Amino acid sequence: MASKRHKRKVGYTIMIVSDSVEKNQKKFHINTGLLSIVAFVLLVVVVCYAEYTTILMHGATERSEVYAGQIAALQEENEQLLQEKENLEKQVANLNQTLSQKEVQVQKQEEDIQTAAEEEDMPKGFPVSGAAQIKEADGEDAAGLQPKEEWKEVIFTAAPGTNVIATGAGTVAGVVSEGDEPAGISIDHGNGYVSNYRNMGAPQVTVGSTVEKGTVLFGIEENNVEIGYSVTKDNVFLEPMEIIEIKG
């Protein structure tokens, strides 16, 4: 039977030698068992640290991937929003253009309506129910009715038995009849138009009366065959012959 050899524990001694003059030396004896424990602990620490670092790196990688996905989604959403914004801006531009066109059309329609209303109210008729001639100016001393130039008045000579008539519908705004002076009648047709009539006969209407186109204002006899006629628009005298529709 072989004899058991007694294993001898191996120890290690660390010497620290100083290079100083005193040449001090220090010795440290390290037990191999203790050294093994320390080495094992250090190994465990290193392994744990490495594992912890790996976990952290893995988590960071996952978070980076999540963040990258979120960033990509946000960029895509941002591009969609930019496209929607561009489309909305185009729609707004088109709507503004359409609105501008509508405004122009509405303004044109309003102008046409106003023009039509003005033309409707414009006294276009002939102031005599029958044939009449324009009297030529004979001078200040001439007999009969003389035109008032500041009124751009036209003097017509008509035949007895005809009538002085309203050239458009409206309201009698004024009637003047004094002594031997020609009587005067003013008719407000609206939209600023006023027609004025002068004649030596007796007025057939009163202030405030409503008249239609053709309403008799004076009856023409032998002694009042001349009629003075003028028209104003917003208190400005117009040329009557540019307004009268001879066939109207």
C-alpha positions in Angstrom: 0.0 0.0 0.0 1.5 3.2 -1.2 2.2 5.8 1.4 0.2 9.0 1.0 2.3 11.9 0.3 1.5 14.9 2.3 0.8 17.9 0.0 2.5 21.0 1.2 0.7 24.2 0.9 2.6 26.6 -1.3 2.9 30.2 -0.2 4.2 33.3 -1.9 6.2 36.1 -0.5 6.4 39.5 -2.1 9.4 41.6 -1.4 9.5 45.3 -1.8 13.1 46.6 -2.0 13.8 50.3 -1.7 16.6 51.9 -3.7 17.1 54.4 -0.9 20.4 54.5 1.1 18.9 52.7 4.0 18.0 49.8 1.7 14.8 49.0 3.6 13.0 45.9 2.6 9.5 44.9 3.2 8.1 41.5 2.8 4.4 40.5 2.3 3.4 36.9 2.5 0.4 36.0 0.4 -1.6 32.9 1.0 -2.5 31.1 -2.2 -6.0 30.4 -0.9 -6.7 34.0 -0.2 -5.2 34.9 -3.5 -7.6 32.5 -5.2 -10.6 33.9 -3.4 -9.6 37.5 -4.4 -9.0 36.4 -8.0 -12.4 34.7 -8.1 -14.1 37.7 -6.6 -12.4 39.9 -9.2 -13.4 37.5 -12.0 -17.0 37.5 -10.8 -17.0 41.3 -10.6 -15.6 41.5 -14.1 -18.1 39.0 -15.5 -21.0 40.8 -13.8 -19.8 44.2 -15.1 -19.4 42.7 -18.6 -22.9 41.3 -18.4 -24.3 44.5 -17.0 -22.6 46.4 -19.8 -24.0 44.0 -22.4 -27.5 44.5 -21.0 -27.1 48.2 -21.0 -25.8 48.1 -24.6 -28.7 45.9 -25.7 -31.2 48.2 -24.0 -29.6 51.2 -25.6 -29.7 49.5 -29.0 -33.4 48.7 -28.5 -34.1 52.2 -27.4 -32.2 53.6 -30.4 -34.2 51.4 -32.8 -37.4 52.5 -31.1 -36.3 56.2 -31.4 -35.3 55.7 -35.0 -38.7 54.2 -35.8 -40.4 57.1 -34.0 -38.3 59.6 -35.8 -39.0 58.0 -39.2 -42.8 58.0 -38.4 -42.6 61.6 -37.4 -40.8 62.5 -40.5 -43.3 60.7 -42.6 -46.1 62.4 -40.7 -44.4 65.8 -41.2 -44.1 65.2 -44.9 -47.8 64.3 -45.1 -48.6 67.5 -43.1 -46.5 69.6 -45.5 -48.2 68.0 -48.5 -51.6 68.7 -46.9 -50.5 72.3 -46.1 -49.4 72.8 -49.7 -52.8 71.4 -51.0 -54.7 73.6 -48.6 -52.7 76.6 -49.7 -53.5 75.8 -53.3 -57.2 75.4 -52.4 -57.1 78.7 -50.5 -55.5 80.4 -53.5 -58.1 78.9 -55.8 -60.9 80.0 -53.4 -59.5 83.5 -53.2 -59.3 83.7 -57.0 -62.9 82.4 -57.3 -64.0 84.8 -54.6 -62.3 87.7 -56.5 -64.0 86.7 -59.7 -67.3 86.4 -57.9 -66.8 89.9 -56.3 -66.1 91.3 -59.8 -69.2 89.6 -61.1 -71.3 90.8 -58.3 -69.9 94.3 -58.7 -70.6 94.2 -62.4 -74.1 92.9 -61.7 -74.7 95.7 -59.2 -73.4 98.3 -61.7 -75.6 96.8 -64.4 -78.6 96.9 -62.0 -77.8 100.4 -61.0 -77.4 101.4 -64.7 -80.6 99.7 -65.6 -82.4 101.4 -62.7 -81.0 104.8 -63.8 -82.0 104.1 -67.4 -85.4 103.0 -66.2 -85.8 106.3 -64.2 -84.3 108.4 -66.9 -87.0 110.7 -68.5 -86.5 109.6 -72.1 -89.9 110.4 -73.5 -90.8 113.3 -75.8 -92.5 116.2 -73.8 -95.3 116.7 -76.4 -98.1 114.3 -77.3 -97.9 115.2 -80.9 -95.4 116.6 -83.4 -93.4 119.6 -82.3 -90.5 121.6 -83.6 -87.5 123.1 -81.9 -87.7 126.9 -81.7 -84.6 128.7 -82.8 -83.2 131.4 -80.5 -84.4 134.8 -81.7 -82.6 137.1 -79.2 -83.6 138.8 -76.0 -86.3 141.1 -77.5 -88.0 138.3 -79.4 -91.6 137.5 -78.5 -92.7 134.3 -76.9 -90.9 131.9 -74.6 -87.1 132.3 -74.5 -84.8 129.4 -73.4 -82.8 129.6 -70.2 -79.4 128.9 -71.4 -78.1 128.1 -67.9 -80.7 125.3 -67.8 -79.7 124.0 -71.3 -83.4 124.4 -71.9 -84.9 123.5 -75.3 -88.0 125.4 -76.5 -90.5 123.3 -78.5 -93.4 124.7 -80.6 -96.4 122.4 -80.8 -99.8 122.4 -82.5 -102.9 123.4 -80.6 -104.9 120.4 -79.4 -101.8 118.5 -78.3 -100.5 118.3 -74.7 -97.4 118.7 -72.7 -96.8 115.4 -71.2 -94.5 113.8 -68.6 -91.4 112.3 -70.1 -91.2 109.6 -67.4 -92.9 108.3 -64.3 -92.3 110.1 -61.1 -93.6 112.5 -58.4 -94.5 116.1 -59.0 -91.9 118.0 -57.0 -92.9 121.5 -57.8 -95.6 123.6 -59.5 -95.2 127.4 -60.0 -97.9 129.5 -61.6 -97.7 133.3 -61.1 -99.5 136.0 -63.1 -98.2 136.5 -66.6 -95.1 134.4 -66.1 -94.9 130.9 -67.6 -96.0 128.2 -65.2 -93.4 125.6 -64.2 -93.7 122.0 -63.3 -90.9 119.8 -61.9 -91.1 116.0 -61.8 -88.7 113.9 -59.7 -88.1 110.6 -61.5 -85.7 109.1 -58.9 -82.0 108.3 -59.1 -81.3 112.1 -59.2 -83.3 112.7 -62.4 -85.7 115.7 -62.5 -87.5 117.0 -65.6 -88.7 120.6 -65.8 -91.5 122.0 -68.0 -92.5 125.6 -68.7 -95.7 126.7 -70.5 -98.1 129.6 -70.5 -101.1 127.3 -69.9 -102.6 126.1 -66.6 -100.9 123.2 -64.8 -102.9 120.0 -64.8 -101.1 118.4 -61.8 -100.4 119.4 -58.2 -97.3 119.0 -55.9 -97.0 115.4 -54.6 -99.0 113.9 -57.4 -97.7 110.6 -58.9 -97.5 110.7 -62.7 -96.7 108.1 -65.4 -95.0 108.6 -68.6 -97.5 110.4 -70.9 -99.5 112.1 -68.0 -100.8 115.4 -69.3 -99.2 118.4 -67.6 -100.5 121.3 -69.8 -103.1 121.5 -72.5 -101.8 123.3 -75.6 -104.0 126.0 -77.1 -103.5 128.9 -79.5 -101.9 131.1 -76.8 -99.5 128.6 -75.3 -97.9 126.6 -78.1 -94.4 126.9 -76.8 -92.9 124.5 -74.2 -89.7 124.9 -72.3 -88.1 121.6 -71.4 -84.9 120.8 -69.3 -83.5 117.9 -67.4 -81.1 117.6 -64.4 -79.2 114.7 -62.9 -78.1 115.3 -59.3 -78.7 119.1 -59.8 -76.6 119.2 -62.9 -78.3 120.2 -66.2 -78.1 117.8 -69.1 -78.6 118.1 -72.8 -82.3 117.1 -73.2 -81.9 116.1 -76.9 -79.2 113.6 -75.9 -81.8 111.9 -73.6 -85.0 112.1 -75.5 -86.0 109.0 -77.5 -87.9 110.6 -80.4 -89.6 107.3 -81.2 -90.2 106.5 -77.4 
